Amino acid sequence: MMQSEKVGTQRYRASYGRYLEDFTVGDIYEHRPGRTITDADNIQFSLLTMNPHPMHCDANHASKSEFGKLLVSSGLTVAIVLGMSVNDVSGKAIANLGWKEIRLTGPVFAGDTLYAESEVLEVRESKSRPTQGIVTVHTRAFNQDGKPVLDYIRSALIAKRGHGTNEA
């Protein structure tokens, strides 16, 4: 959620993310823009993460599989969808607390465009940190045809208004 706050006469500062008070259980954030994945993205990610599985980097090998072409590394899919959600979910986070139930529900190929959304499942104040709270979301990703490709549940420690590290 990119917005601006007035900080002086005819002067505005971009503000990124949401404070704890801005989350409501049941809200769904549609993360935009989408992200089209390229062969270069897939090869670079595979090299960067030392994952030389031939289904990600050997087109000849992949052509003989049930998919008939290279698959995008699932780690790349998770990373892109996570990144797409930061603006809406964790832009004001102190810490990412973890993921659970990560499910890869459909194949992703170079040329696919991913879209994602996150539904707020829980918002609660921290018992040990009075200026922060925990937000839990269910994030779902879809390809350009609306077919599900990934979903997970994620929790983050979020600052309350007036207590964020990225405030003026």
C-alpha positions as CSV (number, residue, x, y, z in Angstrom):
1,M,0.0,0.0,0.0
2,M,2.1,2.9,-1.3
3,Q,0.7,6.2,-0.1
4,S,2.1,9.6,0.7
5,E,2.0,11.6,3.9
6,K,2.3,15.4,4.1
7,V,5.5,16.4,5.8
8,G,5.6,20.1,5.0
9,T,4.2,22.8,2.7
10,Q,3.9,21.2,-0.7
11,R,6.1,18.3,0.5
12,Y,5.1,14.7,0.7
13,R,6.9,11.5,1.7
14,A,6.1,8.0,0.3
15,S,4.9,5.6,2.9
16,Y,5.3,1.9,2.3
17,G,3.2,-0.9,3.9
18,R,0.6,-1.0,6.6
19,Y,0.7,-0.6,10.4
20,L,-0.9,-3.2,12.6
21,E,-4.0,-1.1,13.0
22,D,-4.5,-1.1,9.2
23,F,-5.2,-4.9,9.1
24,T,-8.6,-6.3,9.4
25,V,-9.4,-10.1,9.5
26,G,-11.1,-11.1,6.2
27,D,-9.6,-8.3,4.1
28,I,-8.0,-9.5,0.8
29,Y,-5.2,-7.6,-0.8
30,E,-4.7,-8.1,-4.6
31,H,-1.0,-7.7,-5.2
32,R,-0.2,-5.8,-8.4
33,P,1.4,-5.5,-10.8
34,G,1.7,-9.1,-11.9
35,R,5.2,-10.5,-12.7
36,T,6.1,-12.3,-15.9
37,I,8.8,-14.9,-15.4
38,T,11.5,-15.3,-18.1
39,D,13.9,-18.1,-18.9
40,A,16.7,-15.8,-17.7
41,D,15.0,-15.4,-14.3
42,N,14.8,-19.2,-14.0
43,I,18.4,-19.9,-15.0
44,Q,19.8,-17.1,-12.9
45,F,17.9,-18.2,-9.8
46,S,18.9,-21.8,-10.4
47,L,22.5,-20.8,-10.6
48,L,22.3,-18.4,-7.7
49,T,20.8,-21.1,-5.4
50,M,23.1,-23.9,-6.7
51,N,20.1,-25.8,-7.9
52,P,21.2,-27.4,-11.3
53,H,18.2,-29.7,-11.6
54,P,17.9,-30.4,-15.3
55,M,14.1,-29.6,-15.2
56,H,15.1,-26.0,-14.6
57,C,18.1,-25.5,-16.9
58,D,18.3,-28.3,-19.5
59,A,15.7,-27.7,-22.2
60,N,16.5,-31.0,-24.0
61,H,16.0,-33.0,-20.7
62,A,12.8,-31.1,-19.9
63,S,11.4,-31.6,-23.4
64,K,11.2,-35.4,-22.6
65,S,9.2,-34.8,-19.4
66,E,5.5,-34.8,-19.0
67,F,5.6,-31.0,-19.2
68,G,7.6,-30.9,-22.4
69,K,9.5,-27.8,-21.4
70,L,11.5,-26.3,-18.5
71,L,9.8,-25.8,-15.2
72,V,10.4,-22.6,-13.2
73,S,12.2,-23.5,-9.9
74,S,9.6,-23.6,-7.1
75,G,11.9,-21.5,-4.9
76,L,11.8,-18.7,-7.5
77,T,8.0,-18.9,-7.6
78,V,7.8,-18.6,-3.8
79,A,10.3,-15.7,-3.8
80,I,8.5,-13.8,-6.5
81,V,5.1,-14.2,-4.8
82,L,6.6,-13.2,-1.4
83,G,8.1,-10.1,-3.0
84,M,4.7,-9.2,-4.6
85,S,3.1,-9.3,-1.2
86,V,5.6,-7.1,0.7
87,N,4.0,-3.8,-0.2
88,D,0.6,-4.9,1.2
89,V,1.6,-7.3,4.0
90,S,5.0,-6.7,5.4
91,G,6.2,-3.3,4.3
92,K,6.3,-2.1,7.9
93,A,7.3,-5.5,9.4
94,I,10.0,-5.8,12.1
95,A,10.5,-9.4,11.2
96,N,9.1,-12.2,9.1
97,L,8.1,-14.9,11.5
98,G,7.7,-17.8,9.1
99,W,5.7,-19.7,6.6
100,K,3.7,-22.9,6.9
101,E,1.7,-25.1,4.6
102,I,3.6,-24.0,1.5
103,R,1.8,-25.8,-1.3
104,L,2.8,-25.9,-5.0
105,T,-0.5,-26.4,-6.7
106,G,0.4,-26.1,-10.3
107,P,3.4,-25.9,-12.7
108,V,5.0,-22.5,-13.6
109,F,6.8,-22.0,-16.9
110,A,8.9,-19.2,-18.4
111,G,6.4,-16.8,-20.0
112,D,3.8,-17.2,-17.2
113,T,2.6,-14.1,-15.5
114,L,1.9,-14.5,-11.8
115,Y,-0.7,-12.7,-9.8
116,A,-1.2,-13.0,-6.1
117,E,-3.6,-12.1,-3.2
118,S,-3.4,-12.3,0.5
119,E,-6.3,-12.7,2.9
120,V,-5.8,-11.5,6.5
121,L,-6.5,-14.5,8.8
122,E,-5.4,-13.1,12.2
123,V,-4.3,-9.8,13.8
124,R,-3.2,-9.7,17.4
125,E,-1.1,-7.6,19.7
126,S,2.2,-9.1,20.8
127,K,2.2,-10.3,24.4
128,S,5.9,-9.4,24.9
129,R,6.2,-6.3,22.6
130,P,3.5,-3.7,23.3
131,T,4.4,-1.5,20.3
132,Q,4.0,-4.4,17.8
133,G,1.7,-7.2,16.8
134,I,1.4,-10.3,14.7
135,V,-0.4,-10.5,11.4
136,T,-1.1,-13.9,9.7
137,V,-2.2,-14.1,6.1
138,H,-3.0,-16.7,3.5
139,T,-1.3,-15.9,0.2
140,R,-2.5,-17.5,-3.0
141,A,-0.9,-17.1,-6.5
142,F,-2.3,-17.7,-9.9
143,N,-1.0,-17.7,-13.4
144,Q,-2.3,-15.5,-16.2
145,D,-5.1,-18.0,-16.9
146,G,-6.3,-17.9,-13.3
147,K,-5.0,-21.3,-12.5
148,P,-3.6,-21.7,-8.9
149,V,0.1,-22.3,-8.7
150,L,1.0,-21.7,-5.1
151,D,-0.4,-20.9,-1.6
152,Y,1.0,-20.5,1.9
153,I,0.3,-19.1,5.3
154,R,2.7,-16.4,6.6
155,S,3.1,-14.5,9.8
156,A,5.0,-11.2,10.3
157,L,5.7,-9.0,13.3
158,I,4.3,-5.6,12.4
159,A,4.8,-2.2,14.0
160,K,1.9,-0.2,15.5
161,R,1.4,3.3,14.2
162,G,3.9,5.7,15.7
163,H,6.4,2.9,16.3
164,G,7.8,1.9,12.9
165,T,11.4,2.0,11.9
166,N,10.6,3.5,8.5
167,E,8.8,6.5,9.9
168,A,10.3,10.0,9.4
